Amino acid sequence: YSIQRKIPPERRVLLRHTSGQYHRHALNYDFEMITTKTSFQLSGAVLMRTVLRIVVFMAIASMTCLSTTYYVSSSGSDATGTGTIGNPWQTIPYAIGSASPGDVIHIVAGTYALASTVAVNVANLTLEGEGIATIIQGTNTAPSGSFFSIGASDVTVQNMRMVKLDKAGEQNLIYVGANNFTLQNTTISGQYVLGDGDVSRAMVVTYNIS
């Protein structure tokens, strides 16, 4: 790189009238300047990579910190509760309305009778119970539609039991209308007996989603 660097004309004129020692010093000086500049450029690249790593780390840490676990209990209160384990809310719909993407709603052991369909419209939300001790129940009239209607992507429902208490009507307990829905460790049951006229389904998935 130093060989390709050209000495400006005004410096060439000056060097013709100087000693060889000064001439070599001038070239060395020129080379040192180039080396310093190249080193600065490399340092800048290293610095940029370091900054990018810090930004990515902070973004991941921020996402982790922003994720909140809220609590729902059959003995809680939507009016005075704060969603904490010591002061939980009472209903699942209220908790969903207070949640943000990435949050977890923990439904403690107990029985929850649904008065209406629970619309899950918060992306990347997790609804989790405490196994079969967390019971979500309903009938054909309460709620009159699905137990849960999944309208946002990346929702997870896990660790609970859903029970339809009557045989009336065709009732689909979970309606999935968004991508990447996960249902795991959940028992869904009803009162249907082979030969009954109406059939209710545990889950119905809309067309053309993944």
C-alpha positions as CSV (number, residue, x, y, z in Angstrom):
1,Y,0.0,0.0,0.0
2,S,2.9,2.4,0.8
3,I,4.4,1.8,-2.6
4,Q,1.2,2.7,-4.4
5,R,1.0,5.9,-2.4
6,K,2.3,8.8,-4.5
7,I,4.3,11.7,-2.9
8,P,2.6,15.0,-3.9
9,P,4.6,17.0,-6.6
10,E,5.4,19.8,-4.2
11,R,7.1,17.3,-1.9
12,R,9.0,15.7,-4.7
13,V,10.6,19.1,-5.6
14,L,11.6,19.6,-2.0
15,L,13.1,16.1,-1.8
16,R,15.4,16.7,-4.8
17,H,17.2,19.4,-2.8
18,T,17.5,17.4,0.4
19,S,19.9,14.8,1.6
20,G,19.2,11.1,1.1
21,Q,18.7,10.8,4.8
22,Y,15.9,13.3,4.8
23,H,14.5,11.6,1.8
24,R,14.2,8.3,3.6
25,H,12.8,10.0,6.6
26,A,10.1,11.6,4.5
27,L,9.1,8.2,3.0
28,N,9.1,6.6,6.4
29,Y,6.9,9.4,7.7
30,D,4.5,8.9,4.8
31,F,4.4,5.2,5.4
32,E,3.7,5.6,9.1
33,M,0.8,7.9,8.4
34,I,-0.7,5.2,6.1
35,T,-0.2,2.6,8.7
36,T,-1.8,4.7,11.3
37,K,-4.8,5.3,9.1
38,T,-5.2,1.6,8.3
39,S,-5.0,0.7,11.9
40,F,-7.7,3.2,12.7
41,Q,-9.9,1.7,10.1
42,L,-9.4,-1.8,11.5
43,S,-10.1,-0.5,15.0
44,G,-13.3,1.1,13.7
45,A,-14.5,-2.3,12.3
46,V,-13.8,-4.0,15.5
47,L,-15.6,-1.3,17.4
48,M,-18.6,-1.6,15.1
49,R,-18.8,-5.3,15.7
50,T,-18.6,-4.8,19.4
51,V,-21.3,-2.2,19.4
52,L,-23.6,-4.5,17.3
53,R,-23.0,-7.3,19.8
54,I,-23.9,-5.0,22.7
55,V,-27.1,-3.8,20.9
56,V,-28.2,-7.4,20.2
57,F,-27.5,-8.4,23.8
58,M,-29.4,-5.4,25.2
59,A,-32.4,-6.1,22.8
60,I,-32.6,-9.7,24.0
61,A,-32.2,-8.7,27.7
62,S,-34.9,-6.0,27.2
63,M,-37.3,-8.5,25.7
64,T,-36.7,-10.9,28.6
65,C,-37.2,-8.1,31.1
66,L,-40.4,-6.9,29.5
67,S,-42.0,-10.4,29.8
68,T,-44.4,-10.4,32.8
69,T,-46.2,-13.3,34.5
70,Y,-49.7,-12.4,35.7
71,Y,-51.8,-14.5,38.0
72,V,-55.5,-15.4,37.9
73,S,-57.3,-17.1,40.8
74,S,-61.0,-18.0,41.3
75,S,-60.7,-16.2,44.6
76,G,-59.0,-13.1,43.1
77,S,-60.6,-9.8,42.1
78,D,-60.6,-7.9,38.8
79,A,-61.6,-4.7,40.7
80,T,-58.9,-4.6,43.3
81,G,-56.4,-7.2,42.1
82,T,-53.0,-6.3,40.5
83,G,-52.3,-9.6,38.7
84,T,-49.5,-10.6,41.1
85,I,-49.3,-13.9,42.9
86,G,-50.3,-12.2,46.2
87,N,-53.2,-10.2,44.6
88,P,-54.4,-12.0,41.5
89,W,-57.2,-11.2,39.1
90,Q,-60.3,-13.3,39.0
91,T,-61.1,-13.8,35.3
92,I,-59.0,-14.9,32.3
93,P,-60.5,-12.3,29.9
94,Y,-59.5,-9.4,32.3
95,A,-56.0,-10.8,32.5
96,I,-55.7,-11.0,28.7
97,G,-56.9,-7.4,28.4
98,S,-54.1,-6.3,30.7
99,A,-51.4,-8.4,29.0
100,S,-48.8,-7.5,26.4
101,P,-47.1,-9.6,23.7
102,G,-44.7,-12.1,25.3
103,D,-46.5,-12.2,28.7
104,V,-47.6,-15.3,30.6
105,I,-51.0,-15.6,32.4
106,H,-50.8,-18.3,35.1
107,I,-54.2,-19.7,36.1
108,V,-53.9,-21.2,39.5
109,A,-55.7,-24.4,40.5
110,G,-59.5,-23.9,40.7
111,T,-62.7,-24.0,38.7
112,Y,-63.4,-21.3,36.2
113,A,-66.9,-21.1,34.7
114,L,-66.9,-19.1,31.4
115,A,-69.7,-16.6,30.9
116,S,-68.6,-15.8,27.4
117,T,-65.9,-16.8,24.8
118,V,-62.4,-15.9,25.8
119,A,-60.9,-13.9,22.9
120,V,-57.1,-14.3,22.9
121,N,-56.0,-11.4,20.8
122,V,-52.5,-10.8,22.2
123,A,-49.6,-12.2,20.2
124,N,-47.0,-14.5,21.8
125,L,-49.2,-14.9,24.9
126,T,-49.0,-18.0,27.1
127,L,-52.0,-19.2,29.1
128,E,-50.9,-21.8,31.6
129,G,-52.6,-23.7,34.3
130,E,-51.6,-26.1,37.1
131,G,-52.5,-29.3,35.3
132,I,-55.9,-31.0,35.8
133,A,-56.4,-29.0,38.9
134,T,-57.0,-25.9,36.7
135,I,-60.5,-26.5,35.3
136,I,-62.1,-24.4,32.6
137,Q,-65.8,-25.3,32.2
138,G,-68.8,-24.1,30.2
139,T,-72.0,-25.0,28.5
140,N,-73.7,-24.4,25.2
141,T,-75.2,-21.2,26.5
142,A,-72.3,-20.0,28.7
143,P,-70.3,-19.4,26.6
144,S,-72.7,-19.6,23.6
145,G,-69.6,-20.0,21.3
146,S,-66.2,-21.4,21.7
147,F,-64.4,-21.5,25.1
148,F,-61.4,-19.9,23.5
149,S,-61.1,-18.0,20.2
150,I,-57.4,-17.7,19.2
151,G,-57.1,-14.5,17.1
152,A,-53.3,-13.7,17.5
153,S,-50.2,-15.6,16.4
154,D,-47.8,-17.6,18.6
155,V,-50.3,-18.2,21.4
156,T,-49.7,-21.1,23.8
157,V,-52.4,-22.8,25.9
158,Q,-51.0,-25.5,28.3
159,N,-51.4,-27.4,31.5
160,M,-55.1,-27.3,32.1
161,R,-58.4,-29.1,31.7
162,M,-61.4,-28.0,29.7
163,V,-64.9,-29.5,30.3
164,K,-68.1,-29.1,28.4
165,L,-70.8,-29.7,31.0
166,D,-73.8,-30.4,28.7
167,K,-74.7,-32.1,25.4
168,A,-76.6,-29.3,23.8
169,G,-75.7,-27.9,20.5
170,E,-72.6,-28.1,18.3
171,Q,-69.9,-26.3,20.2
172,N,-66.3,-26.2,19.3
173,L,-64.3,-25.6,22.5
174,I,-61.2,-24.0,20.9
175,Y,-61.3,-22.0,17.6
176,V,-57.9,-21.3,16.1
177,G,-57.8,-18.4,13.6
178,A,-54.1,-17.5,13.8
179,N,-50.7,-19.0,13.0
180,N,-48.4,-20.9,15.3
181,F,-50.9,-21.9,18.0
182,T,-49.6,-24.4,20.6
183,L,-51.8,-26.6,22.7
184,Q,-50.0,-29.0,25.1
185,N,-50.6,-30.9,28.3
186,T,-54.3,-30.1,28.2
187,T,-57.3,-32.4,28.6
188,I,-60.5,-31.6,26.8
189,S,-63.7,-33.6,27.5
190,G,-67.5,-33.4,27.2
191,Q,-70.6,-35.4,27.8
192,Y,-71.1,-36.9,24.3
193,V,-72.1,-40.5,24.1
194,L,-71.9,-42.4,20.8
195,G,-75.3,-42.1,19.1
196,D,-76.0,-38.5,20.3
197,G,-77.3,-36.2,17.6
198,D,-75.0,-33.2,18.0
199,V,-71.3,-33.4,18.0
200,S,-69.0,-30.8,19.7
201,R,-65.3,-30.6,18.8
202,A,-62.3,-30.1,21.0
203,M,-60.6,-27.8,18.4
204,V,-61.4,-26.3,15.0
205,V,-58.7,-24.7,12.9
206,T,-59.5,-22.2,10.2
207,Y,-58.3,-22.7,6.6
208,N,-54.9,-21.7,5.4
209,I,-53.0,-21.1,8.6
210,S,-49.8,-22.7,9.8
